[in-house]
């Protein structure tokens, strides 16, 4: 098994350095934006480049050498995904997508012909909410305002009160890192005659997933994820789900590759997965997803989880000790991933994120994280305040959107990096920074031309 130093050395991003304000010489990048995208380790990049330079060809129906190798590599990725999440390939299949958003949209499409309402939650990323709104009535399960956790009592009441066809829930909140009990939710959904869809974008790289057998009362029916959240390059994701459900749905993107035969008046569509995968897929991206999941499996997801849990415990302790810092989400690291979302009193969230980058080379994210209902709840905004924000936006007024800063722990982060983050935030809490961030003087300035990278 790889040691931590070997794992860290696998990631080229750990060797990047950038100039910062107020210090001489370049500083090492501290990448804590894993909640947005993870960087690929060298073994995954090698597999990716190997395909592009040596085996690049369209999959299926090609009898030349490159096409046969490409097809074998591409089809094998589904097997890797099944192994990684514990799925049964005889009853289920994998549909490849460009990201989790498309996978969730595809899942919403798959159940759109079923009777009933979709039930999602107020802690979802917009991608696990808006696609369902597009296809019919949607209800939302409430969350607890103090930590953003799911209100199971409200879930039970809504399942009892309404005819629900699908319960759509995140496996890990991208705002708080909170882990809802997806298997408990699955049991509740199935008892009410509904399916469950899990958005695993923030879960797949941080804890073990087991979808369980199809006849298990806690089976996960549908699961969506993307490679760029799991140490693969951007551009490829997947949807796991039951083959019979997929075959009963109209083709998601009809076109090349989705048919068995076409006449001037009729179309005979293929079975799943081909039925829904129109056009040439991102073959290289899918192969990289397989390589990334193999990389995580080699380390062991239990090992990944324990490393990140220990760092999260440490980070929560040191951040909570900073005067004026509010940390959002569950109190215990046992109930969450390494997502650390916070605000410093009297400092705008975007200013904090800019200073972390410009003066410490710490990569974070700020804003509402595509989860406005949850974040506004955590920030304590009233319905009147959120309605006022919306009205000002509709009028075209310049409106400062409330938000927070998010630092996300990944596979190769260290305690020392947490210490640098905490030290930076302590200084900011004391009003100490080197740059001038008044309006028009570089508030959003960073050295984008540091690398002479041209398209």
C-alpha positions in Angstrom: 0.0 0.0 0.0 1.2 3.5 -0.8 2.5 5.7 2.0 1.1 9.2 2.5 4.3 10.7 1.1 4.1 8.5 -1.9 0.4 9.5 -2.4 1.2 13.2 -2.1 4.1 13.0 -4.5 1.8 11.4 -7.1 0.0 14.8 -7.5 1.8 17.4 -9.7 -0.3 20.1 -8.1 1.6 19.7 -4.8 4.7 21.0 -6.5 3.2 24.2 -7.9 4.4 27.6 -6.6 3.0 31.1 -7.0 4.1 34.7 -6.2 2.2 36.3 -3.3 1.8 39.8 -2.1 4.0 40.8 0.8 6.6 38.0 0.6 9.7 37.4 -1.4 9.9 34.3 -3.6 7.2 32.0 -4.8 5.1 30.1 -2.2 3.8 26.6 -2.5 0.2 26.3 -3.6 -2.1 25.0 -0.9 -5.0 23.5 -2.8 -8.2 23.4 -0.8 -10.8 23.6 -3.5 -11.5 19.9 -3.9 -15.2 20.5 -3.5 -15.1 22.2 -6.9 -12.6 20.0 -8.7 -9.9 17.6 -7.6 -6.5 17.3 -9.4 -5.5 14.1 -11.0 -2.5 12.1 -9.8 0.3 11.2 -12.2 -0.9 7.5 -12.7 -4.3 8.8 -13.9 -2.7 11.4 -16.1 -0.4 8.8 -17.6 -3.4 6.5 -18.4 -5.2 9.5 -19.9 -2.2 10.6 -22.1 -1.5 7.0 -23.1 -5.0 6.7 -24.6 -4.8 10.0 -26.4 -1.4 9.3 -27.9 -1.6 5.6 -28.5 -5.2 4.2 -28.7 -7.3 7.2 -29.7 -10.3 5.9 -31.8 -14.1 5.8 -31.7 -15.6 2.9 -29.8 -17.9 0.2 -31.0 -18.5 -1.1 -34.6 -14.9 -0.5 -35.6 -12.8 -3.6 -36.6 -9.4 -1.9 -36.8 -6.9 -2.4 -34.0 -7.3 1.1 -32.4 -11.0 0.9 -32.3 -11.0 -2.5 -30.7 -8.5 -1.5 -28.0 -10.5 1.8 -27.4 -13.7 -0.2 -27.1 -12.2 -2.7 -24.7 -10.8 0.1 -22.5 -14.0 2.1 -22.6 -16.3 -0.8 -21.8 -14.1 -1.9 -18.9 -14.7 1.4 -17.1 -18.3 0.3 -16.4 -16.9 -2.8 -14.7 -14.6 -0.6 -12.6 -17.5 1.6 -11.5 -19.7 -1.4 -10.6 -16.9 -2.7 -8.4 -16.3 0.6 -6.8 -19.9 1.2 -5.8 -20.9 -2.4 -5.3 -23.5 -2.5 -8.1 -24.9 -5.6 -9.9 -24.2 -5.3 -13.7 -26.9 -7.9 -14.6 -29.7 -5.7 -13.3 -28.2 -2.3 -13.7 -26.1 -0.3 -16.2 -23.8 2.7 -16.3 -24.6 5.7 -18.5 -21.7 8.0 -19.2 -22.3 11.8 -19.0 -20.2 14.9 -19.2 -20.6 15.7 -15.5 -22.8 15.1 -12.4 -25.3 17.8 -13.5 -26.0 15.9 -16.7 -26.2 12.6 -14.9 -28.8 14.1 -12.5 -30.7 15.6 -15.4 -30.7 12.2 -17.0 -32.0 10.6 -13.8 -34.8 13.1 -13.7 -35.6 12.2 -17.3 -35.7 8.5 -16.5 -38.5 8.9 -14.0 -40.5 11.6 -15.8 -42.9 9.0 -17.1 -43.7 7.7 -13.7 -46.7 8.9 -11.7 -46.1 11.1 -8.6 -44.0 13.9 -7.3 -40.3 14.2 -6.9 -39.2 14.9 -3.3 -35.8 16.6 -2.9 -34.3 18.6 0.0 -33.3 22.1 0.9 -29.6 21.1 1.1 -29.2 20.1 -2.5 -26.9 21.5 -5.1 -29.1 23.2 -7.8 -28.3 20.3 -10.1 -30.3 18.0 -7.9 -33.2 20.3 -7.8 -33.7 22.3 -11.0 -33.8 19.3 -13.4 -36.7 17.9 -11.4 -38.5 21.2 -11.4 -38.3 21.1 -15.2 -40.1 17.8 -15.4 -43.0 18.1 -12.9 -44.0 19.0 -9.4 -41.2 19.1 -6.8 -41.4 19.2 -3.0 -38.5 19.9 -0.6 -37.7 18.3 2.7 -36.6 20.8 5.3 -33.2 21.0 7.0 -32.3 22.1 10.6 -31.2 25.7 10.5 -28.4 25.3 13.1 -26.3 22.8 11.1 -28.0 22.1 7.7 -28.7 18.5 8.6 -31.8 16.7 7.2 -35.1 16.8 9.0 -36.0 13.1 9.0 -39.4 13.8 10.6 -40.3 16.1 7.8 -39.1 13.5 5.3 -41.3 10.9 6.9 -44.3 13.2 6.9 -44.0 14.2 3.2 -43.6 10.6 2.2 -46.8 9.8 4.0 -48.7 12.8 2.8 -47.8 12.7 -0.9 -47.5 10.3 -3.7 -43.8 10.4 -4.3 -42.1 8.8 -7.3 -38.5 9.8 -6.5 -36.5 10.9 -3.5 -33.5 12.9 -4.7 -30.8 13.6 -2.0 -27.2 14.4 -1.9 -24.8 11.8 -0.4 -22.7 14.6 1.0 -23.5 18.3 1.2 -21.2 20.5 -0.9 -21.9 23.3 1.6 -21.4 21.7 5.0 -19.9 18.3 4.2 -22.9 16.7 6.1 -23.5 13.0 5.3 -27.2 12.2 5.3 -27.9 8.5 6.0 -28.7 7.5 2.4 -29.5 3.9 3.3 -32.0 5.0 5.9 -33.5 7.4 3.4 -33.6 4.6 0.8 -35.5 2.3 3.2 -38.0 5.1 3.9 -38.4 5.8 0.2 -38.9 2.2 -0.8 -41.5 1.7 2.0 -43.4 4.6 0.4 -43.2 3.1 -3.1 -40.6 5.6 -4.3 -37.1 5.3 -5.9 -34.0 7.0 -4.5 -31.5 9.1 -6.4 -28.2 9.9 -4.7 -26.1 12.8 -5.9 -22.6 11.4 -5.1 -20.5 14.2 -6.5 -19.2 15.1 -3.0 -19.2 11.6 -1.7 -17.5 9.4 -4.3 -13.9 10.5 -3.4 -14.3 10.8 0.3 -16.1 7.7 1.7 -17.0 4.2 0.7 -20.1 3.7 -1.4 -22.2 0.5 -1.4 -25.4 0.7 -3.4 -26.4 -2.8 -2.1 -28.3 -5.5 -4.1 -31.4 -4.5 -6.0 -33.7 -6.5 -3.7 -32.2 -5.0 -0.5 -34.6 -2.6 1.2 -31.8 0.0 1.5 -30.6 -0.3 -2.1 -29.6 2.9 -3.9 -31.6 2.9 -7.2 -29.9 5.7 -9.0 -26.5 7.3 -8.3 -24.8 10.1 -10.1 -21.1 11.3 -9.9 -18.3 12.8 -11.9 -14.6 12.1 -12.4 -13.4 15.7 -11.7 -14.6 15.3 -8.2 -12.7 12.0 -7.8 -9.2 12.8 -9.1 -9.8 12.5 -12.8 -9.8 15.2 -15.5 -12.9 17.3 -16.2 -15.5 16.2 -18.7 -16.8 12.8 -17.8 -19.3 11.5 -15.3 -21.8 8.7 -14.9 -25.3 7.6 -13.9 -25.8 4.2 -12.3 -29.3 2.8 -12.3 -31.7 -0.1 -13.1 -31.6 -1.4 -16.6 -35.4 -1.9 -16.8 -36.1 1.7 -15.8 -33.7 3.0 -18.4 -35.2 0.8 -21.1 -38.7 2.1 -20.3 -37.7 5.7 -20.7 -37.6 7.6 -24.0 -34.0 8.0 -25.3 -32.3 10.9 -23.5 -30.4 12.1 -26.5 -31.5 10.3 -29.7 -29.0 10.2 -32.4 -26.0 8.3 -33.6 -25.4 5.1 -31.6 -28.8 5.0 -29.9 -30.6 2.9 -32.5 -30.8 -0.6 -33.9 -32.4 0.4 -37.2 -34.0 3.4 -38.8 -36.3 3.7 -41.8 -37.9 6.7 -43.4 -40.9 6.4 -41.0 -39.8 4.4 -38.0 -37.0 4.1 -35.4 -36.1 1.0 -33.5 -34.1 2.2 -30.5 -31.3 0.1 -28.8 -31.4 -1.2 -25.3 -29.6 0.6 -22.5 -26.9 1.9 -22.1 -26.7 2.7 -25.9 -30.3 3.8 -26.0 -29.4 7.1 -24.1 -25.9 7.8 -25.2 -26.2 9.7 -28.5 -23.0 10.6 -30.3 -19.3 10.0 -29.5 -18.7 9.8 -25.8 -15.8 11.3 -23.9 -13.8 8.1 -24.2 -10.6 9.5 -22.8 -12.4 11.1 -19.9 -14.2 7.8 -19.1 -11.0 5.9 -19.2 -9.5 8.5 -16.8 -12.5 8.0 -14.4 -11.7 4.3 -14.4 -8.1 4.9 -13.6 -8.9 7.4 -10.8 -11.3 4.9 -9.2 -8.7 2.2 -9.4 -6.2 4.6 -7.8 -8.6 5.3 -4.9 -9.3 1.5 -4.6 -5.6 0.8 -4.4 -5.3 3.2 -1.4 -8.6 2.0 0.1 -11.6 4.2 0.8 -11.4 3.4 4.5 -7.9 4.8 4.5 -9.0 7.9 2.5 -11.9 8.5 4.9 -9.7 8.2 8.0 -7.0 10.5 6.8 -9.5 13.1 5.8 -11.5 12.7 9.1 -8.4 13.2 11.2 -7.6 16.4 9.3 -11.2 17.6 9.5 -11.2 17.1 13.3 -8.0 19.1 13.6 -9.1 21.8 11.2 -12.5 22.3 13.0 -10.7 22.6 16.3 -8.2 25.3 15.1 -10.8 27.2 13.1 -13.3 27.4 15.9 -10.7 29.0 18.1 -10.3 32.0 15.8 -12.2 35.0 17.1 -15.1 36.1 14.9 -15.0 32.9 12.7 -18.3 31.1 12.2 -18.0 27.5 10.9 -21.1 26.1 9.4 -22.4 22.5 9.5 -22.3 19.5 11.9 -20.4 19.8 15.1 -18.8 16.3 14.7 -16.4 15.3 12.0 -17.9 11.8 12.1 -21.0 13.2 10.4 -19.2 15.1 7.6 -16.5 15.2 5.0 -13.6 17.7 4.9 -15.8 20.6 3.7 -15.0 23.6 5.9 -17.4 26.5 5.1 -17.0 29.6 7.2 -17.2 33.4 7.5 -15.1 36.0 9.3 -17.2 38.7 11.0 -17.1 42.1 9.3 -15.2 40.7 6.2 -16.8 40.0 2.9 -16.5 36.3 1.8 -15.0 37.2 -1.5 -12.4 39.5 0.1 -11.3 36.6 2.5 -11.0 34.2 -0.5 -9.0 36.8 -2.5 -6.6 37.5 0.4 -6.1 33.7 1.0 -5.0 33.4 -2.7 -3.1 36.6 -3.2 -1.1 36.5 0.1 -0.9 32.8 1.0 -1.4 30.9 -2.2 -4.4 29.1 -0.6 -7.0 28.0 -3.1 -10.6 28.2 -1.7 -14.0 29.0 -3.1 -16.5 31.5 -2.0 -20.1 32.4 -2.7 -23.3 30.3 -2.4 -21.9 27.1 -3.9 -24.9 26.5 -6.2 -27.0 25.8 -3.1 -28.8 29.1 -2.4 -31.7 27.7 -0.2 -29.3 25.9 2.2 -26.7 28.7 2.5 -29.3 31.4 3.0 -30.8 29.2 5.8 -27.4 28.8 7.4 -26.7 32.5 7.2 -30.0 33.2 9.0 -31.6 35.2 6.2 -35.4 35.7 6.5 -37.9 35.0 3.7 -38.3 38.8 3.5 -34.6 39.3 3.1 -34.2 36.7 0.4 -37.3 38.1 -1.4 -35.7 41.5 -1.3 -32.5 40.2 -2.9 -34.5 38.7 -5.7 -36.5 41.9 -6.3 -33.3 44.0 -6.5 -31.8 41.6 -9.0 -35.0 41.6 -11.1 -34.7 45.4 -11.2 -31.1 45.2 -12.4 -29.7 46.8 -9.2 -26.2 46.1 -8.2 -26.7 43.6 -5.4 -24.1 42.0 -3.2 -25.1 38.3 -2.8 -24.4 36.9 0.7 -22.2 33.9 0.9 -19.3 32.2 2.7 -15.8 30.8 2.1 -15.3 27.1 1.5 -12.0 25.2 2.1 -12.2 21.5 1.2 -9.8 18.9 2.4 -8.5 16.3 -0.1 -6.5 13.2 -0.2 -3.0 14.8 -0.1 -3.6 17.8 2.3 -1.6 18.0 5.5 -1.8 19.4 9.0 0.8 21.9 8.1 -1.4 23.3 5.3 -4.3 23.6 7.8 -2.0 25.5 10.1 -1.1 28.0 7.3 -4.9 28.5 6.6 -5.6 29.0 10.3 -2.7 31.5 10.7 -3.9 33.5 7.7 -7.4 33.7 9.0 -6.2 34.7 12.5 -4.3 37.6 10.9 -7.4 38.6 8.8 -9.5 38.5 11.9 -7.1 41.0 13.4 -7.4 43.2 10.3 -3.9 42.4 9.1 -3.1 41.9 5.4 -0.5 43.3 3.0 -2.4 44.2 -0.1 -4.7 47.1 -0.9 -8.1 45.7 -1.7 -10.1 48.9 -1.8 -12.3 49.3 -4.9 -10.4 49.4 -8.2 -7.0 48.5 -6.7 -6.7 44.8 -7.4 -9.6 43.3 -5.4 -9.8 40.5 -7.9 -6.3 40.6 -9.2 -4.2 37.5 -9.3 -1.2 36.5 -11.4 -3.0 34.7 -14.3 0.0 35.4 -16.6 2.4 33.7 -14.2 2.6 30.7 -16.6 3.0 31.6 -20.2 0.2 29.2 -21.3 -1.4 30.0 -24.6 -4.1 28.2 -26.6 
